[in-house]
Amino acid sequence: MKRLLIIAHAPSPNTRRLRDAVVSGARGPEIEFVEVVLRAPLETQPDDILACDAIILGTTENLGYMAGLVKDVFDRCYYPCLEHTQGLPFAYYVRAGHDGTGTCRAIDTITTGLRWRQVQAPLVCRGDYQPDFERQCRDLGLALAASLDAGVI
């Protein structure tokens, strides 16, 4: 059994819908051998990251940066994970009121330092909330879980 860790900052009803869509996709009926573990940023510990086979990060864009609570995960987990998670497959999504550029740059910088392996382009849900964001998030969860399930990542 593989483990997919989803760390999602979801402070509003819309961001909770996105988080739930990612989880729903990852737990789809076609996925057989992947355990999906959902954690809020404050609940996430280094052991959660060390025990997973892939990660999906979800954050809001806050003042052109990732959410402070997501940054806190990196602050607490960076050094305990640094030498043990190199090559860890990951993807992320951003709920961006603007363009998400600063948020993506920050996540890319930190995960490059960790030497994680980004396996899908960032999903940036820009502008006013659209119901199609949920489909995109569901597809992200499904794609990562299916890749893990098939042994592709």
ABEGO torsion letter per residue (X at the ends): XBBBBBBBBBABAAAAAAAAAAAAAAABAABAABBBBBBBAAABBAAAAAABABBBBBBBBBGGBBBAAAAAAAAAAAAAAAAAABGBBBBBBBBBABAGAAAAAAAAAAAAAAGBBBABBBBBBBEBBBAAAAAAAAAAAAAAAAAAAAGAX
